[in-house]
């Protein structure tokens, strides 16, 4: 039997974990509970059991990020793109934005394991990365005289790229406000959502909005996205300069030395083909 005080401590740790913007460095009690979980196997096991009771998984208990939780399909705490992007026609753009943000923030696989690494992304650079990958897919389709030019196991991927290109990067209303349907506006909503949930920090307004990554976001990308997501954008010739700006070089022109080629998470197809009438 577990001591009632241990149960209370685990519940307290879970409560801290639900506060996405809180870190152990900002709360002494939180730091103490994280430290105990990392040194007391019985307490850690109790935490995992309590999390399973909420249909949650413990991704990490980290001194920087605190308790990082993952959701199963059954839990009430699961979130999706639909939860912060209300219009279905905007969700494919938002899904690509989520993955491109991870690509820019951790454009080298080793960055996911480097605790000192802080990624930096901007709205304009996220849009540029997806746009460049889309142009390369179109170039390959034109060269091969095919409708898609993508792997057979991703039949909807090219449609998603073309869907992205059909949206205006930046459109304005009659009173010069950014149009809510523009790509930049949707990407901005995604970055703001991540910032509100402790994944990014607001760092300025340049390039449509500048953000830096948190330890919580690094752990989420590393554990949930995984290394299998890395590589496909690099194969398309999409790389990232030292200033964080995406650049493009034709794969045929690359030298045998690939030290400067940056691997980035791939952008998978949407759950279904977008309806062109909604663009």
Buried (B, 14 or more C-beta within 10 A) or exposed (E): EEEEEBEEBBEEBBEBBEBBEBBBEEBEEBBEBBEBBEEEEEBBEBBBEBBEEBBBBBBBBBBBBBBBBBBEEEBEEEEEBEEBBEEEBBBBBBBBBBBBBBBBBBBBBEBBEEEEBBBBBBBBBBBBBBBBBBBBBBBBBEEEEEEBBBEEEBEBBBBBBBBBBEBBBBBEEEEEEBBEBBBBBBBBBBBBBBBEBBBBBEBEEEBBBBBBBBBBBBBBBBBBBEEEBBBBBBEBBBBBEEEBBBBBEEEEEBEEEEEEBBBBBBBBBBEEEBEEEEB
